[in-house]
Amino acid sequence: MNGISKDGSVAEMIQRQLNHALDNVKQGWENLQRLSPAQKQELYDRFVKPNLHQP
């Protein structure tokens, strides 16, 4: 395999991984939109608040 096709394969692999990650972000955002205000507050209290003041 020459350098160009090898680099192309790596670029394609990275592109697939980025597309997969973006799909996960979109799905997560859609799921967040379905939560009730109380559920959103619970997530904030459990996961965001404890990490706000970390260095």
N, C-alpha and C positions, 0 to 999 in steps of 0.2 A: 504494500500500500504506500503510495507516495505521500509527501507532505501535504499537498493540497487536499486530496481526498480524505486523508486522516483528519486534517483540521476541519473539513466539512462535516465529517461524522461527529466530531466533538461539538461543533456548533449546533448541529441538529439535535444532539442529545441534550445540550444545555437549553435549547429552545423548547424541547418537549417538557423538560423539567420546569421551566418557567411558566409554560402554558398550564401545566398541572397545578402549580402553586397558585396561579391566578384564578383558576377554576375553584380551588379550595377557598380562596379569599372571597370570591363572589358568593359561593354557597354559604359561607359563614355570615356574610353581610345579610343575605336573604333570610337566614335563620334568625338573626338578631332582630330584623324588622318584624318578625312574627311574635316576638315576646311581648308580654304585657308590661306596663310600666313597673309593676312590682317585681317582675322577673328581671327586668333590666337593672333595677336598683339593687337587687340581690347580687347580680353579677358584678356590678360596680363595687359594692361593699366587700365582696369576697376576693376579687382579683385585682381591681385597680387601686383602691384605697391603700391596701397594705404595701404597694410598690411605689407609691407616689414620692416618698421621701428617701428612697435608696440613692446612694452616691452613684 
